[in-house]
Amino acid sequence: MGGRIVMVPTPEAWEKELADAKAANMAVIVDFFAQWCGPCKAIAPLYETLSNENPTIVFLKVDVDENGAVAELAGVTAMPTFIVYKDGVKVDELLGASNDKLKALVAKYK
């Protein structure tokens, strides 16, 4: 993993990332994934590319097996799930690994 993506290891880190983005008036896109999830692995390179191409958006990743508390807080039930937060509030969601839909989601919050 590289680019501008921040891995969120704990609920405390989650709260800090959302608060920092809110203070900076930036949208946050979170990739909820699992290591064993094939579609998650397939779409990961695109997510990294989009993070590099969109510096005005905060890109996060949450491993649902390592950080189940955050996944539960976000209401994640399937992987991958991409959730958009603005001002600390969930405003959009994409379920599944669709390249075109992920590109459209990111473009919507540039």
Steps between C-alpha positions, in 0.01 A plus 500: 500500500634840414383828365306722731298223665499487879441166671274540804614256772276599794167667584700790647689548173164485318356782711814710451502455121133602471552799732810616312321474164200689637728778630665520156158492325604192300292203393614158624469179298552180694573158351377231739676181390624159611829327414314187383263696272585448129295797371665721765844408365385552142381859556785606734731628221224727367430634851871582534506672159192705588660604830802635313283682244270666757700687765192688625345176633620298799533129413487246783506120520355287777575128526172365638670200659757711684270792580154349530388771742528769233333279239215443743471873575476564125241226450716305255360156416678413172838558342610705337288789621598858422343765722524877455494734799462877487514707820526174694168371364446210259372644171549220246580131467607253233479125552716274285802532275381695197779705343260733319283557806803569721634753248158669491479506880839668531420749222180598680694622806800671335 
